[in-house]
Amino acid sequence: MDRSRWAAWLRMLAGLAILVALGWHLGSGAFVSGLRRIDAGTLLAGLGIGLLTTVCSAWRWSLVARGLGLRLPLGRAVADYYRALFLNAALPGGVLGDVHRAVRHGQSSGDLGRGVRAVVLERTAGQLVLLVAGAAVLLARPSPVLAPVVRFVTSPAVALSAAAVAVLLAVAALRLRARRGASRAERTVRRTLAEVRQGLLAREVWPGVALSSVAVLTGYLGMFVLAARVAGATAPVAELVPLVVLALLAMALPLNVGGWGPREGVAAWAFGAAGLGAAQGLTAAVIYGVLAFVASLPGAAVLLARRSVTRCGGPAQIELEERVLAEQGAAQRRA
């Protein structure tokens, strides 16, 4: 087994360990209570919010791909994004769906590298908006949860680590500039910066990317607040939002099983620190996880429909459509 597979298994085991630890300390009641509280109205609300966030995410992906010179119609982007969300939720690791849509779009466009980098930039844009908005919310809204977070961020260990990283980056930049010839690393850096400018910072791209990212984040916050209300939380929304932001930030940690693990741990800790009860935080996170999975279920329909087309003799038509897309993308790049 190679190193990457070992790393993937360790990340999944870490996510399982978090869930086991939560069940050990808080009991299974929080998990069961979350499942029992979900009704049909809650599921329909989750599907509606999921539709909003998926369409906006697909729009962001389409904009980034277009900035890189790849053609990606919005309808196809929505279908592929739904399929990726379902695969992310149903398979371990939480990223295999994104890998699938990146490779598929890259192959159909005739440029696998750009297809993959389009997905990377699209996901990076969403994470950056989450980080910026999360920092703004946590700094603007006083919360008892912030005290330990601030102490950790301002601790000497974190400061020294940040300084060491800054020094290493500065040394690497100086070494690259000192070299006369364009090394492979330097060419990679230059290409990456150029694609960031084209795919994210171009005048016709960044407003849509920013707007869609804000809309997606609003949908995530709304779904988590809905989950907290279903879990029985009666605190004002202004008090819940900082706790929800911390839980959403935890989802970016690569230590999960289909998105489960750090989200539940941080939600339990944040709700407990805010005086709302760790069990209630865990229940809210469980309900959110279920709603997120339900919101991804249209992706299963997309996956089944694709297989049905393949069985009914559709590969030739699919291959023709993908060849046309590849030719159009190549023509756009030549122009």
N, C-alpha and C positions, 0 to 999 in steps of 0.2 A: 504494500500500500504506500503510495507516494505521500510527500509532505502535505500537499493541498488537501488530500482526503483525510489525513490525520487531523488537520486544522478544522475541517468541516465537522468531523465527528466530535472534536473537543468543544466546538461552539454549541452544538446541539446538546451535548451532555451538560454543559454549563447552564443552558436554558432549562433543561429538565431538573437540574439540581436546585435552581431557584424555585421552581414550582413545587418540588417535593418539600423544600424548606418551608415554604409558605403554608402548605397543607399540614406540616408537622406542628408549626407554631400557632396557626389560626384555625386549624381543623378543616374538615371537608365541607362544613356548613356554608362557608362563604361561596364555594364553587356551586354547590347544589342550589343555594338560594338565588344565585344569579340566573341559573337556568329556569327556575320555577317562576321568576318574576317576569319573564319575557312573554308578551302576548302578541296577537296578530297585528294590532296597531303599531306596536313597537317595531316589529319586523318590517311592516310597510314603510314606516318612517326611515328605517335603516336603508331600505332599498332606494327610497327617494334621494336621501343624502348621498348614497353611493353613486347614483346616476349623475348627480351634480359634480361630485369630485372626480369621477372617471372621465366624463366629457371634458372637464377643464384640464385634467392631466393629459389627456390625449391631444387636446388643442396645443398645450405647451410642447409636447413631443413633436407635433407636426411643425410648429414654428421653428424649433431648434433644428430639425432635420432639413427644413427648407433653407435655413441660414447656412447650413453646411453643403447645400447644393443637391440635396436628395429630395425626391418627390414622395410625399406621404399624404394622401387625401384624408380628411378628417374622419369620414365614415370608417375607412379601414383602420385608422389609428384607434378609434373607439373600440372596435371589435378586438383588435390585437391587445389593447390595454386591458380589456375585461378578461381576456384569456390569460394574460400574464398575472393579473391579480388573483385569479382562481388558482393558478399553478403555484404562486407564491404562498397562498394560504393552505393549499392541500399538500404540498410537498415540504420536506424538511429543509431548513436553511433559510427560507423566506426570500430567495433571490433568483431561483431557477426560472421563474416566469419572465423576469426582466432579461435574463440571459437568452431565453428562447426568442422573445420579440426582437431583441437586438440582432441576433444572428439571422433570423428570418428576414427582417427588413433589409439588413445589409446584403444578404444573398440576392434578394429580389431586386435590389437597386443596383447590383453590379459592383458594389464597393463595401465589402464586409467590414473593413476597418472603420469607415465613416459611419456605417450603421451602428456599430457598437459604441463609438464615441458619441453619437447623437443621444443614445439612451443614457450614457454616463453623464453627459452634460445636463440632460433633462432632469435626472434624479438629483444631481448636484444642485441645480437651481432650486428645486423644492426644499432640499435640506438647508440651503443657505437662508431662504426666506423663513423657515421654521426657526433657525438659530437666531436670526436678527429679531423676529417678532417675539420669540420666547424671551430673549434677553430684555427687550423693551418692556414686556409685560411683567417680568419678575422684578425689574428695577422700579417700575412705576407703581406697582401694587404691593404695599407692605404685607408681609406674610410671615408667620412664625417659621415656616419651612425655609425661608431665605437665610436665616442665621447660620445653620450648619453649612449651607452651600457656600455662603460668602467666606466663612472661615476656611473651608477647603480650598477655594479658589485663591485666596490671599495667603495661604500657608507658604512657608519657605520652600518646601519641597516642590510645590507647583511652580513657584517663581523661578527656582533654579532650573527646573526642567524646561520651562519656556525659554529661559535665557540660553540654555545649551542648544536647543533646537534652532533658535535664531542665529547663534554663532555658526552652527553647522551649515545652515542655509546660506549665510553670508560667505563662508569659506568656499562652498560649492559654486556660488555665483562668481566669485573672484577667479576661481580656477578655470571655469568655463570661458570667462572673458579673456583670461591670459593666453589661452590657446589660439594659435593663428588659424589653424584649419577647423572646419566645422565637424566636430566629432559627432558620433551617433547620438550621444546624450544631448548635445547642444541642439542638433537638428530636431530631436524629439520635443525638447522644451519649446523651441521656436514654433514648431507645428502646433503644439498644444495651445500656446498663447494665441496663435493666429486663429485657431478654430474656436477658442473661447470668444474672441472678438466677433467672429462671424456668426457663431451659433447662439450667443447669449447677449452680447453687447452691441450688436448692430442696431442702427436706428429703427429699422422696420421690425426688429425681433423683440428687443428687451421690454417695450411696454406691454405687449401681449404675454410675455413670459412672466413678468411681475404681476399682472392682473390675474392670470390664471393661477399662479402660485398662491396668491392671497386668497382667492376663492377656494382653492383646495384646502388650505389651512383652516379657513372658516368652517368648511364642511367637517373636517376632522374634529375641531373643537366642539361644533354643534352635536356631533354624534356622541362624543364622550360626555358632554353635559347631559344629553338625553339618557345615556347609560347611568350616570350618577343619579339622576332623578328617579329612574326606574329602580335603582338600588335602594332608594329611600332617603337620599341626601336632600335636606331642606335648606341648606346654606344658600345664600345669594349667589347668583352667577358670577359676580365680581370676585367672590371668595373662592369659587370653584376653578375659575380659569387658570390661575397660577399652578394649581395642583395638576390640572389636566395638561398644561404645557410641559411640566416635568415628566409626566408619563409618556407624552408623545416624543419628547426628546430621548427618552430611554429606549424607544422602539428602534432608534438608529443604531443601537449597539448590536454588533454581530454575534450575539449570544442568545439566540432564540430558536424556537421550534415553530416554524410557520407564524412568527410574530409573537409567540407566547414566551414569557419568561421575565425579562427585565421590566416590561411594561407593568406586569402585575406586582412585581417587587417594589418598584418605585411608587406605584399608586398606593399600595398598602402603607409604605413608609410616609408618603406625603400626607395622606388623609389622617394617619395617626398623629403626625407632628402637628397638624392643624387642629387637632382636637375633635375630628369627625369620626375617628375609629378606624383602625387598620383593616378590620374585617369589611367595613363598608367600602373602603378603597379597593380592596381585592374584589368584592362583588361587582363594583362598577367596572373594573378592568375586565372581568370575565364577561359581563354583558356586552361591553364594547367589542371584545374579541369575537363574540358570537355574531353581533351585528355586522362587523367588518367581513366575516366569512359569508354571511347571507348576502351582503351587498356585492360580493364577488361571484355569486352563483350564476349570473348571466354569462360569465366567462365559460362555465361548463357547457352551456347551450351552444356557445360559439365553437367550442372544441368538438362537441358532438356533431354539429352541423358541418364542420370541416371534414370530419371523418366520413360523414354520409355522402358528401360530394365526391370524395375520393373513391368510395366503394361503387358509386353509380357512374363511374367513367369520367369524373370531372378533372382528373389530373392534367389532361391536355389543355383544358380551358384555363385552369389555374396557372399552368406553366406559361400559356400564352399571355395572360394578364401580367404575370410577373416579368416576362420578357419585354412587354410594352413599357412597363414602369421603368425597367432598367434602361431601355433605349431613350426614354424621355429624360431620365436623370442624366444620362451621358450627354444628351444634346444640351441640357441646361448647363452642365459643367463646361462644355466646349464654348457655349455662348458667353 
